[in-house]
Amino acid sequence: MLAVDQLIKAASVEYLEPGRRVPLVGDLLGLNLIRNPGAAFGMGSGATIVFSIFAILATIGCLVALTRITKVWHAIVLGLLLGGITGNLVDRIFEPPAPLHGHVIDMFQVPNFAIFNWADICITVAAGLIIISSIVTEVRERDKEKAA
C-alpha cells in the first residue's frame, strides 16, 4: 500500500498541474493536485508536527500489533492501516517545507468533499472493515447468548 501510494503521488507531481482539475469519470471523479499541510478538508494546517508525531506513534503501534496477528483478515486490515499511515507520514517527513512539517500530496477529487490520496483510502477502508467486524462480532456474540 505504501509503494502504491508513493507511486501515485510521484506520478501526480510529475504530470498534474496544481489546482487544475483533470476529469477521470466526468464530474464524479477527477484529479486535482494539492499539497495539504493539515488533515481532511485542510483542517489543522498549523498542527502539522502534531500529525507527524501521531503518525509515528500509530506506525509503532501497528508494528507492535503485527507481532500479535492471529487471523488473516487482521493482517489485511493492519496492512491497509499501516500502508495508509506511513504513506502520509513519508510526505510529512520528506516533502517541503521541512521534515515533520511536510505537506501531504493529495490528488483524488469527488464533488463536495476533500481532495484525498491513496493513503487516505487505505485508512478509510481499514476503519470501515474494523467497524463492520465489530458489528458482526457483536451480533454473533448476541446470537450465541440467545442460543445458550
Backbone as numpy.savetxt, mean C-alpha at the origin, in Angstrom:
# Nx Ny Nz CAx CAy CAz Cx Cy Cz
5.81 -8.17 -4.59 4.98 -6.97 -4.59 5.85 -5.71 -4.59
6.93 -5.75 -3.83 7.85 -4.61 -3.79 8.46 -4.36 -5.17
8.89 -5.42 -5.84 9.51 -5.27 -7.17 8.50 -4.71 -8.17
7.27 -5.23 -8.15 6.23 -4.74 -9.07 5.98 -3.25 -8.80
5.86 -2.90 -7.52 5.63 -1.50 -7.15 6.74 -0.59 -7.68
7.97 -0.99 -7.46 9.09 -0.14 -7.87 9.23 -0.06 -9.38
8.90 -1.14 -10.10 8.92 -1.10 -11.56 7.85 -0.16 -12.11
6.65 -0.24 -11.55 5.57 0.66 -11.99 5.94 2.11 -11.71
6.52 2.36 -10.55 6.91 3.73 -10.21 8.02 4.24 -11.13
9.00 3.39 -11.42 10.09 3.80 -12.32 9.55 4.11 -13.72
8.64 3.27 -14.21 8.05 3.51 -15.53 7.20 4.78 -15.52
6.50 5.01 -14.43 5.66 6.21 -14.33 6.50 7.48 -14.36
7.60 7.47 -13.61 8.49 8.63 -13.59 9.12 8.84 -14.97
9.44 7.76 -15.64 10.08 7.84 -16.96 9.13 8.32 -18.05
7.88 7.84 -18.03 6.99 8.05 -19.18 5.81 8.99 -18.94
5.54 9.36 -17.70 4.40 10.24 -17.44 4.86 11.64 -17.12
4.05 12.60 -17.53 4.31 14.00 -17.20 3.52 14.34 -15.94
4.18 14.85 -14.91 3.47 15.16 -13.66 2.24 16.04 -13.88
1.13 15.62 -13.29 -0.10 16.40 -13.34 -0.90 16.26 -14.63
-0.41 15.48 -15.59 -1.13 15.30 -16.86 -1.73 13.90 -16.90
-3.05 13.83 -16.86 -3.76 12.55 -16.81 -3.74 11.86 -18.17
-3.44 10.56 -18.13 -3.48 9.72 -19.32 -4.58 8.68 -19.10
-5.65 8.73 -19.90 -6.74 7.78 -19.68 -6.33 6.35 -20.04
-6.73 5.39 -19.19 -6.51 3.98 -19.49 -7.84 3.30 -19.84
-8.85 3.57 -19.00 -10.19 3.02 -19.20 -11.16 4.20 -19.16
-11.15 4.98 -20.22 -12.00 6.17 -20.28 -11.80 7.07 -19.07
-12.92 7.50 -18.49 -12.87 8.34 -17.30 -12.73 7.52 -16.02
-12.88 6.19 -16.12 -12.87 5.33 -14.94 -11.49 5.17 -14.32
-10.47 4.99 -15.14 -9.12 4.77 -14.63 -8.12 5.46 -15.54
-7.22 6.20 -14.91 -6.17 6.87 -15.66 -4.88 6.89 -14.89
-3.86 7.37 -15.53 -2.55 7.55 -14.90 -2.31 9.04 -14.75
-1.84 9.44 -13.58 -1.56 10.85 -13.31 -0.45 10.89 -12.27
0.74 11.17 -12.69 1.91 11.15 -11.81 1.92 12.30 -10.82
2.00 11.96 -9.54 2.20 12.96 -8.50 3.22 12.43 -7.50
3.79 13.34 -6.74 4.70 12.98 -5.63 4.02 13.44 -4.36
3.66 12.48 -3.53 2.83 12.73 -2.36 3.67 12.74 -1.08
3.78 13.87 -0.39 4.54 13.92 0.86 3.77 13.36 2.06
2.46 13.20 1.90 1.64 12.77 3.03 1.08 11.38 2.86
-0.12 11.19 3.40 -0.82 9.92 3.32 -1.91 10.06 2.25
-2.96 9.27 2.35 -4.05 9.32 1.38 -4.63 10.73 1.30
-4.98 11.14 0.11 -5.55 12.45 -0.17 -4.59 13.59 0.22
-3.29 13.27 0.35 -2.30 14.29 0.69 -2.34 14.74 2.14
-3.12 14.05 2.97 -3.22 14.45 4.38 -1.89 14.17 5.10
-1.56 15.00 6.05 -0.36 14.80 6.85 0.92 15.10 6.10
0.87 16.02 5.17 2.06 16.30 4.35 3.23 16.84 5.18
2.95 17.35 6.37 4.03 17.83 7.23 4.56 16.76 8.17
4.01 15.55 8.08 4.39 14.47 9.00 5.08 13.32 8.29
5.79 13.61 7.22 6.44 12.56 6.43 7.35 11.69 7.28
8.11 12.29 8.18 9.02 11.51 9.03 8.24 10.54 9.92
7.06 10.93 10.37 6.23 10.05 11.19 5.80 8.84 10.38
5.38 9.07 9.12 4.99 7.95 8.25 6.17 7.03 8.00
7.36 7.60 7.85 8.57 6.80 7.61 8.88 5.93 8.81
8.83 6.49 9.99 9.12 5.72 11.21 8.07 4.64 11.42
6.81 4.98 11.21 5.75 3.99 11.34 5.95 2.84 10.35
6.35 3.16 9.12 6.57 2.12 8.11 7.75 1.23 8.48
8.78 1.80 9.06 9.92 0.99 9.51 9.47 0.04 10.61
8.71 0.53 11.57 8.23 -0.32 12.66 7.27 -1.40 12.14
6.41 -1.03 11.21 5.46 -2.00 10.63 6.22 -3.07 9.84
7.27 -2.68 9.15 8.09 -3.65 8.41 8.74 -4.64 9.36
9.28 -4.14 10.44 9.88 -5.02 11.45 8.82 -5.97 12.01
7.64 -5.43 12.31 6.55 -6.26 12.82 6.16 -7.36 11.85
6.08 -7.02 10.55 5.75 -8.02 9.53 6.83 -9.09 9.43
8.09 -8.68 9.50 9.19 -9.64 9.41 9.16 -10.60 10.60
8.86 -10.10 11.79 8.73 -10.96 12.97 7.56 -11.90 12.78
6.44 -11.39 12.29 5.25 -12.22 12.08 5.50 -13.32 11.06
6.35 -13.06 10.07 6.67 -14.08 9.07 7.22 -15.35 9.70
7.92 -15.20 10.79 8.52 -16.38 11.45 7.47 -17.24 12.15
6.24 -16.71 12.26 5.18 -17.44 12.97 4.06 -17.91 12.04
4.28 -17.85 10.75 3.25 -18.21 9.77 2.95 -19.71 9.87
1.64 -20.04 9.93 1.23 -21.45 9.97 0.25 -21.80 8.85
-0.28 -20.80 8.18 -1.24 -21.04 7.10 -0.82 -20.28 5.86
-1.10 -20.88 4.70 -0.72 -20.27 3.43 -1.37 -18.90 3.25
-2.65 -18.78 3.60 -3.32 -17.50 3.38 -2.73 -16.41 4.27
-2.19 -16.78 5.45 -1.50 -15.81 6.30 -0.26 -15.27 5.58
0.46 -16.19 4.91 1.66 -15.78 4.18 1.29 -14.84 3.02
0.18 -15.14 2.35 -0.25 -14.29 1.23 -0.60 -12.88 1.74
-1.40 -12.83 2.80 -1.80 -11.54 3.34 -0.58 -10.77 3.85
0.30 -11.45 4.57 1.48 -10.78 5.10 2.41 -10.35 3.97
2.51 -11.14 2.90 3.32 -10.75 1.75 2.79 -9.50 1.08
1.47 -9.43 0.92 0.85 -8.22 0.36 1.12 -7.01 1.25
0.92 -7.19 2.54 1.11 -6.09 3.49 2.57 -5.63 3.50
3.48 -6.58 3.59 4.90 -6.24 3.62 5.35 -5.58 2.32
4.87 -6.09 1.18 5.22 -5.48 -0.10 4.71 -4.06 -0.21
3.49 -3.82 0.26 2.92 -2.48 0.21 3.64 -1.50 1.13
3.87 -1.94 2.34 4.54 -1.07 3.31 5.94 -0.71 2.83
6.69 -1.71 2.38 8.07 -1.44 1.96 8.12 -0.66 0.64
7.11 -0.86 -0.22 7.07 -0.09 -1.46 7.03 1.41 -1.20
6.16 1.82 -0.30 6.09 3.25 0.04 7.27 3.69 0.89
7.79 2.78 1.73 8.95 3.13 2.56 10.18 3.39 1.69
10.37 2.61 0.65 11.50 2.84 -0.26 11.44 4.26 -0.82
10.24 4.70 -1.21 10.09 6.08 -1.69 10.45 7.08 -0.60
9.96 6.85 0.59 10.21 7.80 1.69 11.70 7.88 2.02
12.43 6.78 1.81 13.86 6.78 2.10 14.67 7.39 0.95
14.33 7.03 -0.30 15.20 7.36 -1.43 14.74 8.49 -2.34
13.49 8.87 -2.25 13.00 9.95 -3.13 13.26 11.31 -2.48
13.35 12.38 -3.31 13.52 13.72 -2.76 12.31 14.11 -1.91
12.46 14.99 -0.96 13.57 15.92 -0.81 14.74 15.40 0.04
14.51 14.39 0.92 15.59 13.92 1.79 15.22 12.54 2.34
16.24 11.78 2.76 15.95 10.47 3.36 14.96 10.58 4.53
14.00 9.67 4.55 12.90 9.60 5.52 11.89 10.74 5.37
12.13 11.64 4.44 11.21 12.74 4.14 10.76 12.69 2.68
11.11 11.60 1.99 10.82 11.49 0.56 9.34 11.43 0.26
9.00 11.88 -0.92 7.62 11.88 -1.36 7.32 10.57 -2.09
6.16 9.99 -1.80 5.75 8.73 -2.42 5.25 9.01 -3.84
5.65 8.16 -4.76 5.23 8.29 -6.16 3.88 7.60 -6.32
2.87 8.36 -6.74 1.52 7.84 -6.99 1.17 8.07 -8.44
0.32 7.19 -9.00 -0.01 7.35 -10.42 -1.39 6.88 -10.84
-2.04 6.01 -10.10 -3.36 5.52 -10.51 -4.45 6.49 -10.05
-5.32 6.85 -10.98 -6.36 7.82 -10.65 -7.73 7.30 -11.08
-8.65 7.30 -10.13 -10.05 7.00 -10.40 -10.86 8.24 -9.99
-12.07 8.40 -10.52 -12.85 9.61 -10.21 -13.13 9.77 -8.72
-13.05 10.99 -8.25 -13.44 11.36 -6.88 -12.71 10.56 -5.80
-11.44 10.29 -6.03 -10.66 9.53 -5.05 -9.22 10.00 -5.12
-8.44 9.61 -4.14 -7.01 9.97 -4.12 -6.28 9.26 -5.26
-5.18 9.83 -5.68 -4.29 9.16 -6.62 -3.43 8.22 -5.77
-3.23 6.98 -6.24 -2.59 5.96 -5.42 -1.62 5.14 -6.26
-0.96 4.18 -5.63 0.04 3.36 -6.32 -0.19 1.87 -6.02
0.67 1.03 -6.60 0.56 -0.42 -6.42 0.72 -0.80 -4.94
1.63 -0.15 -4.23 1.83 -0.45 -2.81 0.54 -0.20 -2.03
-0.16 0.87 -2.35 -1.43 1.18 -1.68 -2.46 0.09 -1.97
-2.47 -0.41 -3.21 -3.39 -1.50 -3.57 -3.07 -2.74 -2.74
-1.80 -3.07 -2.60 -1.40 -4.24 -1.81 -1.86 -4.12 -0.36
-1.64 -2.96 0.23 -2.04 -2.73 1.62 -3.56 -2.83 1.76
-4.29 -2.25 0.83 -5.75 -2.26 0.89 -6.30 -3.67 0.73
-5.76 -4.43 -0.21 -6.22 -5.81 -0.40 -5.90 -6.64 0.84
-4.71 -6.47 1.41 -4.36 -7.20 2.63 -5.33 -6.86 3.76
-5.64 -5.59 3.93 -6.59 -5.18 4.98 -7.96 -5.79 4.73
-8.40 -5.80 3.48 -9.68 -6.40 3.14 -9.71 -7.89 3.45
-8.63 -8.58 3.12 -8.56 -10.02 3.41 -8.56 -10.30 4.91
-7.90 -9.44 5.67 -7.90 -9.59 7.13 -9.32 -9.40 7.68
-10.02 -8.41 7.19 -11.40 -8.16 7.64 -12.30 -9.34 7.27
-12.21 -9.81 6.03 -13.03 -10.95 5.60 -12.72 -12.18 6.44
-11.44 -12.43 6.68 -11.04 -13.57 7.49 -11.59 -13.48 8.91
-11.56 -12.28 9.48 -12.09 -12.09 10.83 -13.58 -12.39 10.87
-14.31 -11.94 9.87 -15.76 -12.18 9.82 -16.03 -13.67 9.66
-15.33 -14.32 8.74 -15.53 -15.75 8.50 -15.21 -16.55 9.77
-14.11 -16.21 10.43 -13.72 -16.91 11.66 -14.79 -16.74 12.74
-15.30 -15.53 12.89 -16.33 -15.29 13.90 -17.61 -16.07 13.59
-18.01 -16.11 12.33 -19.22 -16.85 11.94 -19.03 -18.34 12.21
-17.86 -18.86 11.87 -17.58 -20.29 12.13 -17.60 -20.60 13.62
-17.01 -19.74 14.42 -17.01 -19.96 15.87 -18.43 -19.91 16.43
-19.22 -18.98 15.94 -20.62 -18.87 16.39 -21.41 -20.12 16.00
-21.16 -20.62 14.78 -21.84 -21.83 14.32 -21.43 -23.04 15.16
-20.16 -23.12 15.54 -19.69 -24.22 16.40 -20.37 -24.17 17.77
-20.50 -22.94 18.33 -21.15 -22.79 19.63 -22.61 -23.20 19.56
-23.29 -22.85 18.48 -24.69 -23.22 18.32 -24.85 -24.72 18.17
-23.91 -25.36 17.49 -23.96 -26.80 17.25 -23.65 -27.58 18.52
-22.93 -26.99 19.43 -22.50 -27.71 20.66 -23.57 -27.76 21.71
